Amino acid sequence: MKNKIKPEISVKTILTKWLKENGYDGLCDKCDDCGCGIDNIMLCGGCGICVPAYKVRCKKCGQELYKPTKAEITDCEN
């Protein structure tokens, strides 16, 4: 009996699919306070402690940020 060849799938593809299915917009890195959207995920090479994140906008400067909660950001210090 021959083994069936399974199609190759990357971790990035699995992660992106899971984030979308669970309503997240990307990832944020707990050490560096950086974040990335689903379209440019895992490009920074941060400390590796990334968690699912939502895209939020700073009320003060208007910058889009990725954070682990949908809490309002009133001052992102930028």
N, C-alpha and C positions, 0 to 999 in steps of 0.2 A: 504494500500500500504506500503510495507516494504522499508526502506532505503537501498540503495545499499552500501555495505561496500567498501570503497576506500582503496587501498593499502597504507600502511604507507610509508612515504618518509621523510628523514631527511633534515634539513636545509643544512647540509654539502653536501648532494647529489645534492640538487637544486643549490647551489652555485658553486660546481665543474662543473656541466653541463653548467651553464651560462658562467663561465670563459672560458671553452673550446670552446663553441660556438662563443665567441666574441674575440678569439685569444690571451687570456692572459695565462701566465705561472703559476700564483699563486697570492699571496697577499703580500703587504708590510704594515707595521704599521707606521703611520706618527709620532708617539711620540718616539718610541724606535729605529727607523731605523732598524727594523728587517724585515725579510720576510720569506715566506714559499712557497714551490712549491705545485702544485696541489696534488701530491701524499702524502704529509704530512701536509695538510692544517689544520689550527686552532689548532695546538698542543701547542703553546707557551702561550696562555692566556695573551697576551699583553694588551695594554690599550684599545683595542676595536675600534680603529680608523683605521681599515684596509681598504685599497683601492686595486682595481685590479692592478696587477703588471706584468712586463715582466722580464725574466731572462736576466741579462747582466753580462759581465765579466769585472773586473777591469783590465785595460791595464798595470798597474804597478805590481800587485801581482798575477793576474790570478784568484782571488777569484770570485766565482759566487755570484751575489747579485740579489735581487728582488727590482725593482724600478718602480715607476708609469709611467716612460717614457722609451723609448729605447735609450735615450741619452748615449753617450759614457762616461764611468767612467775612468778617467785617474789616479786617486789616491783615494782609498777608506779609507786611513788613517790606514790601518792594516799592 
